[in-house]
Amino acid sequence: MNKRIYLDYNATTPLDPRVREVFIRELDDYANGSSMHEDGRRVAKSIFNARSLVAELIHASPEEIIFTSGGSESNNTVFNTMTSPALTRSSLHRQLWGGRKTVITTSIEHPCVLESARRLESLGFTVHYLAVDGDGVVDLAQYRSLLSAGAESGVEAEKPLLVSIMTANNEIGTIQDIKMLAALAHEAGALFHTDAVQAVGKIPVDVGDLGVDYLTMSGHKIYGPKGVGALYVRKGVPLEAFIKGGHQENGFRAGTYNGPAIVGFGEAARIAREELDAYGKHTRALRNRLRDGFIAAIPDIRINGHRDKVLPNTLDVSFPGAEGEAILLMLDIAGVSVSTGSACASGSLEPSHVLMATGVGPELAHGSIRFSLGRFSTEEEIDYILKEMPAVIKRLRAFSTVSSKESV
């Protein structure tokens, strides 16, 4: 093909032309959105409109949306709150969560959640990392057991304070039953957070139906600008400002408003909401075309993640006998951009922690590629990859066989 093929939409999405137009126009409104003069009020109005659009995407109220710099900051804010005076600031909060120091998350979370959990461990919290099955679905029996442990022991610190489980995995695309998991957490008296960065804009997300307390989203995953995201905070649950120093976001997130990025995020949210069904049909059809083509043309491969409970745009494939980095480089030379896993961990030589958690061994995990499709993907691009990929895998497997014989 004459142009490069981009199939790394889970890492980041291109700026939608409609979003770019709004973003560029907003650059002319350079005033500080916190200023009281007319210029400032105009920016504040644009930010309010964007907040409403982001809220509508997940069926929340505008006042429940706090703008941040992105998913990592939003996730860190939730975990930081677990160590803050916000938990005991009111008698109700103190009664519900005071003294609890147990957190439950999963072994396949995004690195920013796992690192935040490890920080809590260093501060004396107990953190349990739920196992998943071969499809990446949470071990429900283990989850129920951990939720009930504190009640059985009667020790307040052993009761769950927070459960954090991602809605959909960024590498294999498996979707969790968040509604059920959140209900179980609430029965145990715990707060529930979900990292929905990969889910929002790809599948229906309704915070009221899910029953979550906190939900994380990011602009650049839905064809909006980088450097902007949001945290949904259900009314009445505790929250502590992660970035302090100003009155913005009702005192929960200090810093001068990034007007153009916020407005661009709002426009991206509007488009995502209006085109959600079309997006799902488009990417699912292309993903299935790619998956079925691989199965038909390349022997001995493994499709990772759940077959049905999976993001419509995500396909993670292991190619035994071919190393993932080599596949990526050969596809790159052929003009195709893909990933070996999470973009935040792609610089690591360690095998994917997600695939390892699903039972995939190190060798197979190292031979895995994530193809994540998007709004601008085409059948022509998929057919080009299906034409190129068999030869790439055959060549790498042959090289691997020769290398193995020479090492004997």
C-alpha positions in Angstrom: 0.0 0.0 0.0 1.1 3.6 -0.6 0.2 4.7 2.9 1.0 3.4 6.3 -1.6 1.2 8.1 -2.2 2.2 11.7 -3.6 -0.6 13.9 -2.5 0.6 17.3 -5.7 2.5 18.3 -5.6 1.1 21.9 -2.4 3.0 22.4 -3.8 6.2 21.1 -6.2 7.4 18.4 -5.7 10.1 15.8 -7.4 13.3 16.3 -10.8 13.2 14.5 -10.9 16.0 11.9 -14.1 17.3 13.5 -12.4 17.5 16.9 -9.4 19.1 15.3 -11.6 21.9 13.9 -13.1 22.6 17.3 -9.8 22.4 19.1 -8.1 24.8 16.7 -11.0 27.3 16.9 -10.8 27.2 20.7 -7.2 28.2 20.6 -8.4 31.7 19.9 -10.2 31.8 23.2 -7.0 32.1 25.2 -8.4 33.6 28.4 -8.3 31.9 31.7 -11.5 30.1 32.3 -11.5 31.1 36.0 -11.4 34.8 35.2 -14.5 36.9 35.9 -14.3 39.1 32.8 -16.2 38.4 29.6 -13.3 36.6 27.9 -12.9 34.3 30.9 -16.7 33.7 31.1 -16.8 32.7 27.5 -14.1 30.0 28.1 -15.9 28.9 31.2 -19.1 28.4 29.2 -17.2 26.3 26.7 -15.8 24.1 29.4 -19.2 23.7 31.0 -20.6 22.6 27.7 -17.7 20.1 27.3 -18.4 18.8 30.8 -22.0 18.1 29.8 -21.0 16.2 26.7 -18.5 14.0 28.5 -21.1 13.3 31.2 -23.7 12.4 28.5 -21.3 9.8 27.1 -21.4 7.8 30.3 -24.9 8.9 31.4 -23.6 10.9 34.4 -24.4 14.4 35.7 -22.0 17.2 34.7 -21.2 17.9 38.4 -19.9 14.3 38.7 -17.2 14.9 36.1 -13.8 16.1 37.1 -11.4 17.0 34.3 -7.8 15.7 34.7 -4.7 15.3 32.5 -5.7 11.7 31.6 -6.3 8.2 32.7 -3.2 7.8 34.9 -3.9 10.9 36.9 -7.5 9.9 37.4 -6.6 6.4 38.6 -3.9 7.8 40.9 -6.4 10.3 42.3 -8.7 7.4 43.4 -6.0 5.4 45.1 -4.5 8.5 46.7 -8.0 9.2 48.2 -7.8 5.9 50.1 -5.0 7.4 52.3 -6.5 10.8 52.8 -8.6 12.6 55.4 -11.5 12.6 52.9 -12.4 9.1 54.3 -13.0 10.5 57.8 -13.9 14.0 57.0 -17.6 13.4 57.8 -19.2 11.2 60.4 -20.8 9.2 57.6 -17.5 8.5 55.8 -15.9 7.6 59.1 -18.7 5.2 59.9 -18.6 3.5 56.5 -14.9 3.3 55.7 -12.9 4.4 58.8 -10.3 1.8 59.7 -10.5 -0.3 56.6 -7.1 -0.9 54.9 -7.8 -3.7 52.4 -7.8 -3.1 48.6 -8.8 -5.6 45.9 -7.7 -5.2 42.3 -6.7 -7.6 39.5 -3.5 -9.0 38.1 -4.2 -7.6 34.6 -4.7 -3.9 35.4 -3.0 -1.1 33.7 0.5 -0.3 35.1 -0.7 3.0 36.7 -3.3 1.0 38.8 -0.8 -1.7 39.7 1.8 0.9 40.8 -0.8 2.9 42.8 -1.8 -0.4 44.5 1.9 -1.1 45.4 2.2 2.4 46.8 -0.7 1.6 49.2 1.1 -1.6 50.2 4.1 0.4 51.2 1.8 2.5 53.4 0.6 -0.5 55.3 -2.5 -1.5 53.2 -3.2 -5.1 52.3 -3.7 -5.4 48.5 -5.1 -8.6 46.9 -4.5 -9.1 43.2 -7.3 -11.2 41.7 -6.4 -14.1 39.4 -8.1 -14.4 36.0 -8.9 -17.4 33.9 -7.5 -18.2 30.4 -9.8 -15.7 28.8 -8.9 -12.9 31.2 -12.1 -13.0 33.2 -11.9 -12.4 37.0 -11.9 -15.4 39.3 -15.3 -14.9 40.9 -14.9 -17.5 43.6 -11.7 -15.8 44.8 -13.4 -12.4 44.6 -16.3 -13.5 46.8 -13.9 -15.0 49.3 -11.8 -11.9 49.6 -14.9 -9.7 50.0 -16.2 -11.8 52.9 -12.9 -12.3 54.7 -13.1 -9.1 56.8 -16.7 -9.8 57.9 -15.8 -13.3 59.0 -12.7 -12.2 60.9 -14.4 -9.2 62.5 -11.2 -7.2 62.0 -12.0 -3.7 60.5 -8.7 -3.4 58.7 -9.4 -6.6 56.8 -12.7 -5.4 55.4 -12.4 -4.1 51.8 -12.1 -0.4 51.4 -11.7 -0.2 47.6 -12.2 -2.5 44.7 -10.6 -1.5 41.4 -11.3 -3.6 38.3 -10.9 -2.4 34.7 -13.9 -2.5 32.5 -12.0 -3.8 29.5 -8.4 -4.9 29.2 -6.1 -2.8 27.0 -4.2 -5.8 25.6 -6.6 -8.6 25.1 -9.9 -6.7 25.2 -11.7 -8.9 27.6 -14.7 -7.2 29.2 -15.6 -7.7 32.8 -19.1 -7.9 34.3 -18.6 -4.6 36.2 -22.3 -4.3 37.2 -22.2 -7.6 39.1 -18.7 -7.0 40.5 -19.6 -3.5 41.8 -22.8 -4.8 43.4 -20.8 -7.5 45.3 -18.3 -4.9 46.4 -21.1 -2.7 47.7 -22.7 -5.6 49.6 -19.3 -5.9 51.4 -19.3 -2.1 52.1 -16.5 -1.3 49.7 -16.1 1.5 47.3 -15.8 0.5 43.6 -13.6 2.0 40.9 -13.3 1.0 37.3 -10.7 2.1 34.8 -12.9 2.4 31.7 -10.3 4.1 29.5 -10.4 1.4 26.9 -14.2 0.8 27.1 -15.6 4.3 26.9 -16.5 5.2 23.3 -16.2 1.6 22.2 -19.1 -0.1 24.1 -22.1 1.3 26.0 -21.0 2.6 29.4 -23.7 3.8 31.8 -22.5 4.7 35.3 -26.0 4.5 36.8 -26.5 1.0 35.4 -23.0 -0.2 36.4 -23.4 1.2 39.9 -19.7 2.3 40.2 -18.4 5.0 42.5 -15.5 6.1 40.4 -14.8 5.7 36.7 -11.8 6.8 34.6 -11.7 7.9 31.0 -9.2 9.6 28.7 -9.6 11.9 25.7 -6.9 10.5 23.4 -8.5 7.1 23.4 -11.7 8.4 21.8 -10.1 10.6 19.0 -9.7 13.6 21.2 -6.6 15.5 22.3 -3.8 14.1 24.5 -3.3 15.5 27.9 -6.9 15.5 29.0 -9.1 13.0 30.7 -11.8 12.8 33.3 -12.8 11.1 36.5 -16.4 10.3 37.3 -17.1 10.6 41.0 -20.5 9.5 42.2 -22.1 12.1 44.4 -21.5 11.5 48.1 -18.3 9.3 47.9 -15.0 10.6 49.3 -12.4 12.3 47.1 -9.2 14.0 47.9 -7.5 16.4 45.5 -4.4 14.8 44.0 -3.1 18.1 42.6 -3.6 20.9 45.1 -3.3 24.6 44.8 -6.5 26.1 43.3 -10.2 26.2 43.3 -10.7 24.6 39.9 -13.0 21.5 39.6 -14.7 22.5 42.9 -11.3 22.3 44.6 -10.7 18.7 43.5 -8.1 19.3 40.8 -6.0 22.5 40.8 -4.5 24.1 37.7 -5.4 26.5 35.0 -8.0 25.0 32.7 -6.7 23.6 29.4 -9.6 25.0 27.5 -8.8 23.8 23.9 -8.1 20.2 25.1 -11.2 20.1 27.3 -13.4 21.4 24.6 -11.9 18.9 22.1 -12.5 16.1 24.6 -16.2 17.2 24.8 -16.5 17.2 21.0 -14.9 13.7 20.9 -17.4 12.5 23.5 -20.3 13.9 21.5 -19.2 12.1 18.4 -18.5 8.9 20.2 -21.9 8.9 21.8 -23.7 9.5 18.5 -21.6 7.0 16.5 -21.3 4.3 19.1 -23.4 1.7 17.3 -21.8 2.4 14.0 -18.3 2.2 15.5 -19.1 -1.2 17.1 -20.4 -2.7 13.8 -17.5 -1.3 11.8 -14.6 -2.4 14.0 -16.2 -5.7 14.9 -16.6 -6.7 11.3 -13.0 -5.8 10.5 -11.7 -7.5 13.6 -13.5 -10.7 12.7 -12.3 -10.5 9.2 -8.7 -10.3 10.4 -9.1 -13.0 13.1 -10.8 -15.5 10.7 -8.2 -14.7 8.0 -5.3 -15.4 10.4 -6.9 -18.7 11.5 -7.4 -19.8 7.9 -3.9 -18.8 6.6 -1.5 -19.3 9.5 -1.3 -22.6 11.3 -0.8 -23.0 15.1 -1.8 -19.6 16.4 -3.6 -18.6 19.6 -6.3 -16.0 19.9 -6.0 -14.3 23.4 -8.9 -13.0 25.3 -12.6 -13.9 25.5 -14.2 -14.7 22.2 -17.5 -13.0 22.9 -16.9 -10.7 25.9 -14.3 -8.6 24.1 -13.9 -5.1 22.8 -15.1 -4.9 19.1 -11.8 -3.5 17.9 -9.2 -5.6 19.7 -7.4 -8.8 18.6 -4.5 -10.2 20.5 -2.7 -13.1 18.8 0.2 -15.3 19.8 2.3 -16.8 17.0 4.4 -19.7 18.4 7.9 -19.9 17.0 8.0 -16.2 16.1 9.2 -13.5 18.4 6.9 -10.5 18.9 9.4 -7.8 18.5 10.6 -9.3 15.3 7.0 -9.5 14.0 6.5 -5.9 14.9 9.6 -4.8 13.2 8.9 -6.7 10.0 5.3 -5.3 9.9 6.8 -1.9 10.5 9.0 -2.3 7.4 5.9 -3.4 5.5 4.2 -0.1 6.6 2.0 -1.5 9.4 1.9 -0.1 13.0 0.9 -2.6 15.7 1.9 -3.3 19.3 3.3 -6.1 21.4 1.1 -5.1 24.3 0.4 -2.0 26.4 2.0 1.1 25.0 2.9 2.1 28.6 5.0 -1.1 28.9 6.3 -1.6 25.4 9.8 -0.5 26.3 10.1 -3.5 28.7 11.7 -6.8 27.7 9.5 -8.6 30.1 6.6 -10.6 28.7 3.1 -9.2 29.0 1.9 -9.4 32.6 -1.6 -9.7 31.2 -0.9 -12.7 29.0 1.1 -14.3 31.8 -1.8 -13.9 34.1 -4.1 -15.8 31.7 -1.7 -18.8 31.7 0.2 -18.0 28.5 3.9 -19.0 29.1 6.8 -16.6 28.6 7.7 -17.9 25.2 4.2 -17.6 23.8 3.7 -14.2 25.5 6.8 -12.9 23.8 5.4 -14.0 20.4 2.1 -12.0 20.8 0.9 -9.1 18.8 -2.0 -6.7 19.6 -4.0 -5.5 16.6 -6.3 -2.7 17.7 -8.6 -1.2 15.0 -10.4 2.0 14.9 -12.8 4.5 13.3 -10.6 5.0 10.2 -9.6 1.3 9.6 -10.6 -0.2 6.2 -11.2 -3.6 4.6 -8.3 -2.8 2.2 -5.9 -2.4 5.1 -7.1 -5.7 6.7 -6.7 -7.5 3.4 -3.2 -6.1 3.0 -2.2 -7.5 6.4 -3.7 -10.8 5.7 -1.6 -10.9 2.5 1.7 -10.0 4.3 1.3 -11.8 7.6 1.6 -15.4 6.5 5.0 -14.8 4.9 6.2 -12.9 7.9 5.4 -15.7 10.3 6.7 -18.4 8.0 10.0 -16.6 7.6 10.4 -16.0 11.3 9.5 -19.6 12.2 12.0 -20.9 9.7 14.7 -18.6 11.2 13.8 -19.8 14.7 14.1 -23.4 13.7 17.5 -22.9 12.1 18.7 -21.0 15.2 17.5 -23.8 17.5 19.4 -26.4 15.5 22.6 -24.4 15.4 22.4 -24.0 19.2 22.3 -27.7 19.8 
